[in-house]
Amino acid sequence: MYHAIVFFPLIGFLIAGLFGRYIGARACEYITTAFLAFTALLAWGVFLEGGHAERVQVAAWFSAGDLQVDWAFKVDTLTRVMLVVVTTVSTLVHLYSVGYMEEDPHRPRFFAYLSLFTFAMLMLVTADNLVQMFFGWEGVGLASYLLIGFWYEKPSANAAAMKAFIVNRVGDFGFSLGIFLVFVLTGSVAFDAIFGKVDAIKTLSFHFIGYDWNALTLACLLLFMGAMGKSAQFLLHTWLPDAMEGPTPVSALIHAATMVTAGVFMVARLSPLFEEAPNALVVVTVIGGITSFFAATIGLVQNDIKRVIAYSTCSQLGYMFVALGVGAYSAGVFHLFTHAFFKALLFLGAGSVIHAMHHEQDMRNMGGLRRYIPYTSAMMAIGSLALIGFPYTAGYYSKDAIIEAAYASTRPGHTLAFLCVVVAAFFTSFYSWRLFFMTFEGPARWGAHAAHDHPDAPAVAHSTMAHEADGPPGHTEGAAHDDKGHDIEPAHKSDVVADDHHGHGDHTPHESPLVMTIPLAILAFGALFAGIIFHDRFIGSGMDAFWGHALAHGPNNHIMHEIHEVPALVSYSPLIMLILGFVLAFWMYIRRPELPGALAAQQPSLYRFLLNKWYFDEIYDRIFVRPAKDFGLFLWKQGDGRIIDGLGPNGIAARVVDVTRGVVRLQTGYLYHYAFVMLIGVAGLISWYLMAGLPKGGH
């Protein structure tokens, strides 16, 4: 069964990738989606059935000295949870893409990439050892590069794909060093063997740059560096918003079920190591808290609907790492589980909005859409409620548990993390309602034709009102623009769509087809009820029986019981932040819609600071990108141009070519010439031997 779950997406990838041009786009869509649907059913079956941990051997992979690596599946509760998350969201994204990518002529390639992405993630979450995990880890990175840059004729998409790939290489370098160090310490890369030697290695030291470091702590920090890159944590987060250049279904897949959750899964899988490295957990806690706050502040002012949700993902990943850092591993994985439903719902809902708005992504050019696409607006409302943790939605159970765990912890850094996640909860509520109000409520800001298309739509001059919703006039950074300056997501590569998908002149927003709305309904069910249904298993009274030994909790780690003893004010703090964020957003975008622009004009430095994402891209460009380009230019102009090509009448390269031609002339091809040269060589060797072997004096 597990073989089918893992390899069916690979089969779908091979069929669509190799035979797509022969069997046609529609066949590729049906085949890949059917394979994913089958794997999702199998994954839910093994998840609901439960059972003991087991190891499924696939093959002996390779051996090199003491390094023995098998290709095997480690199946426990954590694996089963991730199988459900990955296959469910991927199936719905495949189904949704049938409608969303309907007019793209390269659909076979797109669906092949989606299936490859899913296979790589399944390889990662079923890995029995660090090398196999690294294989899936890099496979996810490759697939993300292909999908983010799917519209390769669009320069911004190519740049975003390269950025994601390069930034993740920084984290992956640390991850690989961590794997090497773990092998040095334990002599193995297999999880069970590594975990069995934790007690023996936790006191070992590692001498590096003149200091003695705790070896296990250093290994965990290096491994976490990989998680920072894949899960877009503070300092290695810059690739995540640019990943929006890919098609919207790609954004949903990357943010909800695959790439960004890989780091969270890795730390949870290696919890037996991290549990014995408390200093490393302090770093995890602090980075997670800072990320949750930092990303939420940027989401406050973004105008591209997808970028708001992207920074929301970054912030929510910070929540997950806070939970892992304070030892509440099950709460962190629970939030990963619930987050998959409502974040996929938000991204696919945003895609439905973009579809309805003829590829408009700037929320300042929307408004009043609830009257035109009521179903999509309802789905987006459900996703937003789950994201902000509205009582009894999925996010309410997992998010509140993390906030309570951050307060109840006694580990260093927990206070900072608690303050960050509480403030981030307020920001999350504000920007979620801001997105909803700017998109679905208020006056229509998508053109003067709105008054003619719908009797209830007010006539709004596009040129004067388009940018009054929030901040001074301008474009969403990093987005493509049409000839009117509007942000767009092209229907195919760099094409600009002037009319609707079918080339008609009707610009009235319209609801998406059933193939796109059905996945929204399924995800909405999960966003509403996944928390209450699975709460007891993940973090409730049935937690111990459910998790077994899949997650490590040391003898002094009672955090999951201590969260029930926090003060009432702490328990109610998420609800208080939720209400405050709603009230402020309602006041600024419904009652006083002129207020956001006025505030942005009063505080231009702060507004630009947040709009430009704390200027991290500019800082990295100045510190890393420009020096690298200057160094390459120096090697080109001075090394290659002046030295290689410049020295001598025609340069060194020309002299080498001349010498090579002379040597080539000696190769006549006649056997007797070669025999003659060999005889000369033998005679020379004999002469040297005789002369060198004579004793001094000639005797």
C-alpha positions in Angstrom: 0.0 0.0 0.0 2.7 2.4 0.9 4.5 1.7 -2.3 1.4 2.7 -4.2 1.0 5.9 -2.2 4.6 7.0 -3.0 5.0 5.8 -6.6 1.7 6.5 -8.2 2.5 10.3 -8.5 5.8 9.3 -10.0 4.0 7.2 -12.6 1.7 10.1 -13.4 4.7 12.4 -13.8 6.3 9.9 -16.2 3.2 9.5 -18.3 2.4 13.2 -18.6 6.1 14.2 -19.0 7.0 11.6 -21.6 3.8 11.0 -23.5 1.9 14.2 -22.9 2.2 15.5 -26.5 0.9 12.2 -27.8 -2.0 11.5 -25.5 -3.1 15.2 -25.2 -3.5 17.6 -22.4 -6.9 16.4 -21.3 -5.7 12.8 -20.9 -2.7 14.1 -18.8 -5.1 16.0 -16.5 -7.3 13.0 -16.0 -4.5 10.5 -15.4 -2.4 12.6 -13.0 -5.5 13.7 -11.0 -6.8 10.2 -10.9 -3.5 8.8 -9.6 -3.4 11.5 -6.9 -7.0 10.9 -5.9 -6.2 7.2 -5.5 -3.2 7.9 -3.3 -5.2 10.3 -1.2 -7.8 7.6 -0.5 -5.1 5.2 0.5 -3.4 7.8 2.7 -6.6 8.5 4.5 -7.2 4.8 5.0 -3.8 4.2 6.7 -4.2 7.4 8.7 -7.6 6.5 10.1 -6.6 2.9 10.6 -3.5 3.9 12.6 -1.3 1.1 13.9 2.1 0.6 15.1 5.3 2.0 13.6 6.8 -0.1 10.9 9.6 -0.1 8.4 8.9 -1.0 4.8 12.0 -2.0 2.9 12.1 -1.0 -0.8 15.7 -1.8 -1.8 19.3 -1.6 -0.7 20.4 1.7 -2.1 24.1 2.0 -1.8 27.1 1.5 0.6 30.4 3.3 0.8 32.7 2.2 3.6 30.8 2.4 6.9 27.9 4.2 5.3 25.1 1.9 4.5 21.9 3.5 3.0 18.7 1.6 2.3 15.7 2.8 0.4 13.0 2.3 3.0 9.8 3.9 4.3 9.6 4.8 8.0 5.9 4.6 8.7 4.6 6.0 12.0 1.9 8.5 13.1 3.9 11.5 11.9 4.4 9.9 8.5 0.7 9.1 8.2 -0.3 12.7 9.1 2.0 14.0 6.4 0.8 11.5 3.8 -2.8 12.8 4.4 -1.7 16.5 4.2 0.4 16.1 1.0 -1.9 13.8 -1.0 -5.1 15.6 -0.1 -4.0 19.1 -0.9 -2.1 17.9 -4.0 -5.2 16.1 -5.3 -7.4 19.1 -4.9 -4.8 21.3 -6.5 -4.6 18.9 -9.5 -8.4 19.1 -9.8 -8.5 22.9 -9.4 -5.8 23.3 -12.1 -7.9 21.5 -14.7 -10.1 24.6 -14.7 -7.5 27.3 -13.8 -5.0 26.2 -16.5 -7.6 25.4 -19.1 -6.2 27.7 -21.7 -2.5 27.1 -21.2 -1.1 25.0 -24.1 1.5 23.5 -21.9 -0.8 21.8 -19.5 0.9 18.3 -19.8 4.2 19.8 -18.6 2.4 21.6 -15.8 0.6 18.5 -14.5 3.8 16.5 -14.8 5.6 19.0 -12.6 2.8 18.9 -10.1 3.0 15.2 -9.8 6.8 15.3 -9.6 6.5 17.8 -6.8 4.1 15.5 -4.9 6.4 12.5 -5.4 9.4 14.3 -4.1 7.5 15.4 -1.0 6.3 11.9 -0.4 9.8 10.6 -0.6 10.8 13.2 2.0 8.1 12.4 4.5 8.5 8.6 4.3 12.3 8.7 4.5 13.9 6.2 6.8 17.2 8.0 6.9 18.8 11.4 6.4 20.2 10.6 2.9 16.8 9.6 1.6 15.3 12.7 3.3 17.9 14.8 1.6 16.9 13.2 -1.8 13.3 14.2 -1.3 14.4 17.6 0.1 16.3 18.4 -3.1 13.6 17.0 -5.3 11.1 19.4 -3.8 13.6 22.2 -4.5 13.9 21.2 -8.1 10.2 20.8 -8.7 9.6 24.2 -7.1 12.1 25.8 -9.4 10.3 24.3 -12.4 6.8 25.3 -11.2 7.7 28.9 -10.0 9.4 29.5 -13.4 6.7 27.6 -15.4 5.9 30.8 -17.4 9.6 30.9 -18.4 9.1 33.7 -21.0 8.2 36.0 -18.2 11.5 37.5 -16.8 10.1 38.0 -13.3 9.1 34.3 -13.1 12.6 33.2 -14.1 14.1 35.5 -11.5 11.8 34.2 -8.8 12.6 30.6 -9.6 16.3 31.3 -9.5 15.9 33.2 -6.2 14.0 30.3 -4.6 16.6 27.8 -5.8 19.7 29.9 -4.7 18.3 30.9 -1.3 17.4 27.4 -0.5 20.9 26.3 -1.4 22.2 28.4 1.5 20.0 26.5 3.9 20.7 23.2 2.2 24.4 23.7 2.7 23.8 23.8 6.5 21.5 20.9 6.3 24.1 18.8 4.5 26.8 19.7 7.0 24.4 18.7 9.8 23.9 15.3 8.1 27.7 14.9 7.9 28.2 15.7 11.5 25.4 13.3 12.6 27.1 10.6 10.7 30.5 11.3 12.3 28.9 11.2 15.7 26.7 8.1 15.3 28.2 6.2 12.4 24.8 6.0 10.7 22.2 8.0 8.9 19.3 5.8 9.7 16.8 7.4 12.1 16.4 4.5 14.4 20.1 4.0 14.8 20.7 7.7 15.3 18.0 8.0 18.0 19.3 5.0 19.8 22.7 6.7 20.3 21.5 10.1 21.4 22.3 9.5 25.1 25.9 8.5 24.1 26.6 11.5 22.0 24.8 14.3 23.8 27.8 15.2 26.0 30.4 15.0 23.2 32.2 18.2 22.1 33.4 19.3 18.7 36.4 21.6 18.4 35.8 24.3 15.8 37.4 27.7 15.1 39.2 27.6 18.5 36.2 26.7 20.6 34.7 23.5 22.0 31.1 23.2 20.9 28.5 20.7 22.1 28.5 18.4 19.1 24.8 17.6 19.2 23.8 21.3 19.6 26.0 22.2 16.6 24.4 19.4 14.5 20.9 20.5 15.4 21.7 24.1 14.5 23.1 23.1 11.1 20.0 20.9 10.5 17.7 23.8 11.5 19.6 26.0 9.0 18.1 23.8 6.3 14.7 24.1 7.9 15.0 27.9 7.8 15.6 27.9 4.1 12.9 25.4 3.1 10.3 26.9 5.6 11.2 30.5 4.8 12.2 31.6 8.3 13.6 35.0 9.2 16.8 35.8 7.2 16.2 33.0 4.6 12.6 34.0 3.9 13.2 36.3 0.8 12.3 33.7 -1.8 8.8 33.1 -0.5 6.9 36.2 -1.7 8.6 36.1 -5.1 7.4 32.5 -5.5 4.0 34.0 -6.3 5.2 34.5 -9.9 4.2 30.9 -10.5 0.5 30.0 -11.3 -1.8 30.2 -8.3 -2.2 26.4 -7.9 1.5 26.3 -7.5 1.3 28.8 -4.7 -1.3 26.7 -2.9 0.8 23.5 -3.3 4.0 25.1 -2.1 2.5 27.0 0.8 0.0 24.5 2.1 1.3 21.0 1.7 4.8 20.7 0.4 7.9 22.8 0.3 7.4 25.2 3.2 6.2 22.5 5.6 9.3 20.3 4.9 11.4 22.2 7.5 8.7 21.8 10.2 8.4 18.1 9.4 12.2 17.6 9.6 12.5 19.2 13.0 9.6 17.2 14.3 11.1 14.0 12.8 14.4 14.7 14.5 12.7 15.7 17.8 14.7 13.0 19.7 17.9 14.9 18.7 16.5 18.4 19.3 15.0 17.4 22.7 18.6 16.7 24.0 19.9 20.0 22.5 18.1 22.7 24.5 20.3 25.5 23.3 19.3 24.6 19.7 15.7 24.7 20.7 16.1 28.2 22.1 17.3 29.3 18.6 14.3 27.6 17.0 11.9 29.3 19.4 13.4 32.8 18.9 13.6 32.5 15.1 10.1 31.2 15.0 8.8 34.1 17.1 10.6 36.8 15.1 9.4 35.3 11.9 5.7 35.3 13.0 5.9 38.9 13.9 8.1 40.1 11.0 6.0 38.5 8.3 2.8 39.7 9.8 4.0 43.3 9.8 4.7 43.1 6.1 1.3 41.5 5.4 -0.3 44.7 6.8 0.4 46.8 3.7 0.7 44.4 0.8 -1.7 45.0 -2.1 -1.3 41.9 -4.2 -3.9 39.4 -2.9 -1.5 36.5 -3.3 1.4 38.2 -1.5 -0.8 39.0 1.6 -1.5 35.2 1.9 2.1 34.4 1.2 3.3 36.5 4.1 0.6 34.9 6.2 2.1 31.5 5.4 5.5 32.8 6.5 4.0 34.1 9.8 2.1 30.8 10.5 5.3 28.8 9.9 6.8 30.9 12.6 4.1 29.7 14.9 4.9 26.1 14.1 8.6 26.6 15.0 7.7 28.3 18.2 5.7 25.2 19.2 8.6 23.0 18.2 11.1 25.2 20.0 9.2 25.0 23.4 8.8 21.3 23.0 5.2 21.2 22.0 5.9 19.1 19.0 2.4 17.7 18.6 0.9 21.3 18.7 3.3 22.3 16.0 2.4 19.4 13.8 -1.3 19.9 14.5 -1.0 23.5 13.2 0.8 22.2 10.2 -2.2 19.8 9.6 -4.9 22.4 10.1 -3.0 25.1 8.2 -2.9 23.0 5.1 -6.7 23.1 4.8 -7.3 26.8 5.3 -4.1 28.1 3.6 -4.9 26.0 0.5 -8.4 27.3 0.6 -7.2 30.9 0.8 -4.8 30.5 -2.1 -7.2 28.6 -4.4 -9.9 31.1 -3.4 -7.6 33.9 -4.4 -7.1 32.1 -7.7 -10.9 32.1 -8.1 -10.9 35.9 -7.5 -8.1 36.4 -10.0 -10.0 34.2 -12.5 -13.1 36.3 -12.0 -11.2 39.6 -12.3 -9.5 38.6 -15.6 -6.1 38.2 -14.0 -6.2 41.3 -11.8 -4.3 40.7 -8.5 -4.2 44.2 -7.0 -6.8 44.5 -4.3 -6.9 48.2 -4.8 -8.5 47.5 -8.2 -11.2 45.2 -6.7 -14.0 45.9 -4.2 -17.7 44.9 -4.2 -17.1 41.4 -5.5 -19.3 39.7 -3.0 -22.3 40.6 -5.2 -20.8 38.9 -8.2 -18.9 35.9 -6.8 -20.8 35.1 -3.6 -19.6 31.5 -3.4 -15.9 32.5 -3.7 -16.4 35.2 -1.1 -17.9 32.7 1.3 -15.0 30.4 0.8 -12.5 33.1 1.4 -14.4 34.2 4.5 -14.2 30.6 5.9 -10.5 30.5 5.1 -9.9 33.8 6.8 -11.9 32.8 9.9 -9.8 29.7 10.3 -6.6 31.6 9.7 -7.3 34.1 12.5 -8.4 31.4 14.9 -12.1 32.1 15.1 -13.6 29.9 17.8 -14.2 26.3 16.9 -12.6 26.6 13.4 -9.5 24.5 12.7 -7.1 27.3 13.4 -8.7 28.0 16.8 -7.5 24.7 18.3 -4.0 24.5 16.9 -3.1 28.2 17.0 -4.3 28.8 20.6 -2.4 25.7 21.8 0.8 27.2 20.4 0.2 30.6 22.1 -0.5 28.8 25.4 2.6 26.6 25.1 4.8 29.6 24.4 3.5 31.2 27.7 3.7 28.0 29.7 7.3 27.1 28.7 10.2 27.9 31.0 12.9 27.7 28.3 14.9 30.8 27.4 13.3 32.9 24.7 9.8 31.8 25.4 8.7 35.2 26.6 9.8 36.9 23.4 8.1 34.2 21.4 4.9 34.6 23.3 4.8 38.4 22.8 5.6 37.9 19.1 2.9 35.4 18.4 0.2 37.3 20.4 1.0 40.5 18.5 1.1 38.6 15.3 -2.4 37.2 16.0 -3.6 40.9 16.1 -1.9 41.6 12.8 -3.2 38.5 11.2 -6.7 39.4 12.1 -6.3 42.9 10.7 -4.7 42.0 7.4 -7.1 39.1 6.9 -10.1 41.3 7.3 -8.4 44.0 5.3 -8.0 41.5 2.4 -11.7 40.5 2.7 -13.0 44.1 2.9 -10.8 45.5 0.1 -11.7 42.5 -2.2 -15.3 41.8 -1.5 -16.9 44.8 0.2 -17.1 48.5 -0.4 -17.4 50.2 -3.8 -16.3 48.5 -6.9 -12.9 49.8 -8.0 -12.4 47.7 -11.1 -13.5 50.2 -13.8 -16.3 52.6 -14.7 -18.0 49.8 -16.7 -19.1 48.3 -13.4 -22.1 50.6 -13.2 -23.4 49.3 -16.5 -22.7 45.6 -15.8 -24.5 45.5 -12.5 -27.3 47.8 -11.3 -26.0 47.8 -7.7 -22.5 48.7 -8.6 -21.6 52.3 -8.2 -19.9 54.3 -10.9 -16.3 54.7 -9.8 -13.6 56.6 -11.7 -10.9 54.0 -12.0 -8.1 56.6 -12.3 -9.0 58.4 -9.0 -10.2 55.6 -6.8 -8.0 52.6 -7.7 -5.3 53.6 -5.3 -7.2 55.2 -2.5 -7.9 52.0 -0.7 -4.5 51.8 0.9 -1.5 53.9 0.6 -0.1 56.2 -2.1 -0.4 55.3 -5.8 2.0 52.7 -7.0 2.2 49.1 -8.2 2.6 45.9 -6.2 6.3 45.2 -6.1 7.5 42.2 -8.1 4.3 41.8 -10.1 3.9 42.0 -13.8 1.9 44.9 -15.2 -0.4 45.3 -18.1 -0.4 48.4 -20.4 -2.6 50.3 -17.8 -0.3 49.5 -14.9 -2.5 46.9 -13.3 -0.9 43.9 -11.7 -1.7 40.7 -13.6 -1.1 37.0 -13.6 -0.8 36.0 -17.3 -3.1 33.3 -18.7 -0.1 31.9 -20.5 3.5 32.9 -19.8 3.8 36.6 -20.5 0.5 37.1 -22.3 -1.8 39.9 -21.1 -5.4 39.0 -21.1 -7.6 42.0 -22.1 -10.9 40.1 -22.1 -12.1 37.1 -20.2 -10.8 33.6 -20.6 -12.9 32.9 -23.6 -12.1 36.1 -25.5 -15.5 37.7 -24.9 -15.9 41.3 -24.2 -17.9 40.9 -21.0 -15.8 42.1 -18.1 -18.3 41.4 -15.4 -16.7 39.2 -12.6 -18.0 35.7 -12.8 -17.9 32.7 -10.6 -15.4 29.9 -11.4 -16.4 26.6 -12.9 -17.3 23.6 -10.8 -14.0 21.9 -11.3 -12.5 24.9 -9.4 -15.3 25.4 -6.8 -15.6 21.8 -5.7 -12.0 21.8 -4.2 -12.9 25.0 -2.4 -15.8 23.3 -0.7 -13.8 20.3 0.4 -11.0 22.5 1.8 -13.6 24.7 3.5 -14.9 21.6 5.3 -11.4 20.9 6.6 -10.9 24.5 7.6 -14.1 24.4 9.6 -14.0 21.0 11.2 -10.5 19.5 11.1 -9.7 21.0 14.4 -12.6 19.8 16.4 -12.6 16.3 14.8 -8.9 15.6 15.4 -8.2 17.8 18.4 -8.3 14.9 20.9 -5.8 12.8 18.8 -3.3 15.6 18.2 -3.2 17.5 21.5 -6.1 16.2 23.7 -6.5 13.3 26.0 -5.9 10.7 23.3 -2.6 12.3 22.3 -0.2 9.8 23.9 -2.0 6.8 22.3 -2.2 8.5 19.0 1.5 9.7 18.7 3.2 6.8 20.4 6.9 7.2 19.9 6.7 9.3 16.7 7.5 12.5 18.6 10.0 12.8 21.5 9.1 14.3 24.8 11.8 14.1 27.4 11.2 13.1 31.0 11.0 16.8 32.0 8.9 18.0 29.1 5.3 18.3 30.3 4.4 21.3 28.2 1.3 19.7 26.6 -0.2 19.3 30.1 1.0 22.7 31.4 -0.9 24.5 28.6 -4.1 23.7 30.4 -2.9 25.6 33.5 -2.1 29.0 32.0 -4.1 32.1 33.3 -7.4 32.8 31.7 -6.1 36.0 30.2 -3.5 34.1 28.2 -6.2 31.6 26.9 -8.4 34.5 25.8 -5.6 36.6 24.3 -6.0 35.2 20.8 -9.7 36.0 20.9 -9.0 39.5 22.1 -6.5 40.1 19.3 -9.0 38.6 16.8 -11.7 41.1 17.9 -9.3 44.1 18.0 -8.0 43.3 14.5 -11.5 43.0 13.1 -12.7 46.3 14.7 -9.7 48.2 13.4 -10.0 46.8 9.8 -13.7 47.5 9.8 -13.1 51.0 10.9 -10.4 51.7 8.4 -11.8 50.0 5.3 -15.6 50.1 5.7 -16.4 53.1 7.9 -13.4 55.4 7.1 -12.0 54.2 3.8 -10.0 57.4 3.3 -8.1 56.7 6.6 -5.5 54.1 5.2 -4.3 56.5 2.5 -4.1 59.4 5.0 -2.0 57.3 7.5 0.3 56.1 4.7 0.8 59.8 3.7 1.5 60.8 7.4 4.0 58.0 8.0 5.7 57.5 4.6 8.9 56.1 6.0 7.1 53.4 8.0 4.8 52.6 5.1 7.7 52.2 2.6 9.6 50.2 5.2 6.8 47.7 5.5 5.9 47.8 1.8 9.5 47.1 0.8 9.6 44.1 3.2 12.1 45.7 5.7 14.4 46.2 2.7 15.9 42.7 3.0 16.1 42.3 -0.7 18.0 45.6 -1.0 20.3 44.7 1.8 21.1 41.2 0.4 21.5 42.8 -3.0 24.1 45.2 -1.6 26.0 42.6 0.5 25.9 39.5 -1.6 24.5 40.0 -5.1 26.5 43.0 -6.2 29.8 41.8 -4.9 29.3 38.5 -6.6 28.5 40.2 -9.9 31.5 42.6 -9.5 33.8 39.6 -8.8 32.5 37.8 -11.9 32.9 40.9 -14.0 36.5 41.2 -12.7 37.3 37.6 -13.6 35.7 38.2 -17.1 37.4 41.5 -17.9 40.7 41.1 -16.1 41.2 37.4 -15.9 39.8 36.2 -19.2 40.0 39.3 -21.2 43.3 40.9 -20.2 45.3 37.8 -19.1 44.0 34.9 -21.1 43.3 36.7 -24.3 45.5 39.8 -23.8 49.1 38.5 -23.2 51.2 38.0 -26.3 50.5 39.0 -29.8 47.3 36.9 -29.9 47.0 35.9 -26.2 47.8 32.8 -24.2 44.8 31.0 -25.7 46.1 31.5 -29.2 49.6 30.2 -28.2 48.1 27.1 -26.6 46.2 26.5 -29.8 49.3 26.8 -31.9 51.3 24.4 -29.7 48.4 22.0 -29.8 48.3 22.1 -33.6 52.1 21.3 -33.6 51.6 18.3 -31.3 48.7 17.1 -33.4 51.0 17.1 -36.5 53.2 14.5 -34.8 50.4 12.0 -34.8 50.8 10.6 -38.4 48.8 7.4 -37.9 51.6 5.2 -39.3 52.5 2.2 -37.1 56.2 2.3 -38.0 56.5 5.9 -36.9 55.2 5.0 -33.4 57.5 1.9 -33.2 60.4 4.1 -34.1 59.6 6.6 -31.3 59.2 3.7 -28.9 62.6 2.4 -29.8 64.2 5.8 -29.3 62.5 6.0 -25.9 63.7 2.5 -24.9 67.3 3.3 -26.0 67.2 6.6 -24.0 66.0 4.7 -20.9 68.7 2.1 -21.2 71.4 4.7 -21.7 70.2 6.7 -18.7 70.2 3.5 -16.6 73.7 2.4 -17.6 75.2 5.9 -17.1 73.4 6.5 -13.8 74.3 3.0 -12.5 78.1 3.3 -13.1 80.2 3.8 -9.9 82.3 6.9 -9.5 85.8 6.6 -10.9 84.7 4.4 -13.9 85.1 1.0 -12.1 
